Amino acid sequence: MLQRLLLTGLLSGAVAGVILTLVHLTMVQPLIAEAEVYEEQGSAPVAGVQHAHPGGISHTHSGGNIPHLHEQNFHIHAEGQAVGTAHVHDGAKAGHTHSASVAQAAHDHGAHAHSESAWSPEDGFERSIFTLGANLLTAIAFGFLLAAGFTLYGGSVNLTRGLLWGGAGFLSFSFLPGLGLPAELPAAAAGDLLARQAWWLGTAVASCAGLAMIAFGKLNVWRAGGLLLLVIPHAIGAPHAEAGAVGASPPELAAHYIMVTLFASAVMWGILGIAAAFVYGRLAHDQAATFAEPHAT
């Protein structure tokens, strides 16, 4: 039985992981690469331009050559998306205060530093290999879960039932957690990482238990309890970024990314369910045939 479980997880996970990688490279990876361009633009240092005005007033503007108006001791600074602030100099004093821009408030490089020495795989072949490895490990792990579920179920598993089990896995690990925490592009505004991981894990566990109670519960009270388990994590609410926080990528790109990742996950779970049911059923048939063979004395 252990051998059947391991082989089912390994073989079905390998098939699903390869197909997931093909979908990822053709549909998901281009969106990630596009988002990384916005991330790099958002983290680029802003150049400062210093200039002097008559009367000995000298100051520096961040963002390059920024148009502004000086009228005697009164002037207004307009820094791109910044909120313009009017202020008056006392006499010919050079000291004055500049208002913080909206962009600076949304992305403070002092609090969000990018390390240029951080390692990441190179674009192209190296990145594709690491993507394949990660997808294989993920799909094989989920394949083990499906095989364990088949074993606990104890009944016969055909391809249709395997597809249903795969659909339940998609609901439990992708769709239902994604209702609270959708897939995020690079540089997306997000809440605390530990809180998000805890909520996602709790939602996945509650979803698995809830769907199992609905599918296999003999009494209505069990089915009602399963439905309650599906609702509880969303009633609690997922941790999100602070109000007003905005990511660097356009919202249209983020929405497209969410839909594509859900599609890729549905493909993986569908292939995984069918492949796991086929391998598990085939191994069970071979094992039964082996035990049925007459033994020579």
N, C-alpha and C positions, 0 to 999 in steps of 0.2 A: 504493500500500500504506500509506503514512504517513497519507494522508487517511482511509482506511478505519479504521485504528487509532484515530486521534483522534476521529472521529465515533462509533465504537463506545463508546469510553470516556465521551465527553461525554453522549451520549443515554441510554445505559443507566445511567450514574451519576446523571443528573438524575432519571430515573424512580425508581430505587431510593432516592435521597436524600429525595425527597418522601414516599414510602411509609414510610420509616424515621422521618421526622419525625412523621407521623401516629401511628405506633405509640408513639413516644417521648412525645408530648404526652398521649396517653390512658392509657398504662400505666406509663411510667418516671418522668415528671416528677412525678406526685403523690407517689411514694415519696421522691424527692429533696427535695421541699418539706417532707415530714414529717421527714426526717432533719435538715434545716436548722433546724427548731424545736428538736430535741435539741441541735444544735451551739450554738445561741444560748444555750440554758439552761445548757449546760456551761461556756460562756465568760463568763457573767454574773458581775460582781464580787460577792463575798459581803459582806454588811453586818456590821459589828461592833457589839456591844452591850457597853457598859462599865457595871459596877455595883460597889458597895462592900459589904463585909461588916463586921460588928462586929470591932473590933480594928485598924481602919485598913488592912485588906487590900483593895486595889482591883485589878481585872483586867478584861480584855476578852475576850469570846468571839466567834469568827467563826461566822456562820451564824444569828445572831438570838438569840432567847430560848431558851437551851439548858438543860434541866433538869439539875441536879447537886446533890449532897449535901455539906453541910459538917458535920462533927462535930468540934468544937473546932479542932484544927490539921490535921485529916485530911479530905480531900475527894476526890471522883472526878468527872471530867468525862466526859460522854457526848455526843459531838458527832455526831449523826446516825449515819453509817456509820463513824465514827471508832473507833479502838481506845481504850477507856477506860484511863487511866493513873492509878494511885493514887500520891499523894506527900504528904509531911508537911512542914509549915513549921516551921522552927526558931524557937521562941518566937513573937513577933508580927511576924516579918519578912514583908514583902510579896513578896519575890522568890521565884518558883517557876518551874518549867519545865513547859510544856504539850507533850504528845505530838502528833506530826503525824498527821492523819487519813488514812485510806485514800484518800478522795476527793482530798485535797490531793496525796498522793504520786502519784496517777494523772494528775492534771491540774495542773501547776504553771504558774500564769499568769506567773511571772517568766521561765520558759523558753519559754512558748508564748503570745506576745502577739498579740492580734488588732488589726489596724489598721482603724480606722473610716473612714479616708480612702481605702481601697482601692476602686477602681471595680469595679462589677459591673452587668450589665444589670438593669433594673427588671423585676419580675414582670409577667407579662401579655404584651402584644403585643411589646414590645421583646425580652424573653427568648425568645419563640417565633421571632422573626426571626433572632436570633443562633444559635439551635439549628438552624434550617433551613439557614443558611449553612454551619455546621460540618458538618452531615450531608451536604450537597451536595458539599462539598470532599472529605470522606472517601470517599463513594461513587464520585465521579468518579475519584479516585486509584486505588481498587480496580478500577474499570472499565478504566482504562488497563492495569493489571496483567493482567486477564483477556484483554483484546484482544491484549496482547503474547504471552500464553500461547497463544492461538489461532493467532497468526502463526507462532510457533516450532513449534507442533504440525504445521501445514501441511495437515492433513486437513480433511474436511468437518465442520462443526459444526452439529448440529441442536439442537432445543430440549431433548431428553433429555440430550444430551451437555453442553449448557450448564448444565443443572441439576446434573449431576454435578460440573462444574468449580466451580460455585458452592458445592456441598457441600464440596469440597476446600478452598476459600477459607475457609469457616466453620470447618472443622477446624483449619486452619493459623493463622488470625488471631484466633479467638475461643475455641473449645472447648479445644484443647490448651494454649495459654498460660493459659487460665482455670483449668486444673487446678492450676496453681501459684500464679497471681495472679488470683483472682476479682475481679470488678468491686467497687469500693469506694464506699460511701456517704460523704457529707461527714462529717468528724470521725471517720472510721474509723482505728483503729490500723494503722499501716503502717511498713514498713522504709524504708531510704534510697531517695530518689527515683531518683537516678542508677543505683543498682544494680538497682532494679526495671525501669527502662527498658532497661538493657543485657540483662537476663535475658529480658525479653519479646521484644525484637528478635531475640536469638539463638535463642529458641525458635521464633519465627515462621519465620525463615530455615531452621532445621533441619527444621521440620515440612513446609515447602514442598518442600525437597529430598528429604526422606524419602518423602513421598507420591508425588512424581514418580518416584523410583526403584522404588517398589513397583508403580506403575501401568504404567510404560513399560519397566521393566527386562526384558531378554530372558533373563537367567540368574538362578538362585536366589540366587547370591551377591550380586547387585545388590539383590534384594528383601530379603535379610537385612541388607544394609548400610542400606537405607532404614528398616527397622524399628529398627535400632540408633540411627539418627539421631533417631527419634521418642522414644526412651527416654532418651537421654543428658541432655537439659536437666533432666528430672525426677529423674534420678539425682543430678545436681549439686545440685539443690534451688533453689527460688526464695528470694530475700531477704524475710524477714518482720520484723514488729515484734518488739521485745524481749519476752522471756517475761514474762507478767503484764500487759502493756499491754492496756487495754480501751478501745474506742471509746465515744462518747457514745450512739450509736443502739442500740436493742435488737437482739439477735441474730436474732430472728424477722423484723424488718424487713430486716436485711442479707441473710438467706437468700432472702426474697421478691425483693429487688432483684437478686440474682445470677440467679435463674431468669428474671425478666422481661427482663433485659438480654440473656441468652443467646437468649431467644425473639425479641427484636427483631433481634438480629444474624442469626439464622437466616432471618428473613423478608427482611432486606436482601440477604443473599447469595443466597437463592433467586430473588428478583426480579432481582437483578443478573445472575446466570448466565443466566436465561431471556432477559432483555432484550438482553444482550450477544450471545448466540448468534443471536437474531433479527436484530438490526441488522447484525452481522458477516456473516451468511449472505445477507441481502438485498443488502448492498453488494457482496459478492463476486459474486452473481448478476447484478446490474446491470452490474458491471465486465466480466464475461465476455460478457454480451450486447452491450455496446458494442464490444468487440474483435471479436466475430463478425460485426458488421454490414459489408456490402460498402462499400468506399470508392470514391467516384466519381473517375474519372481525368480 
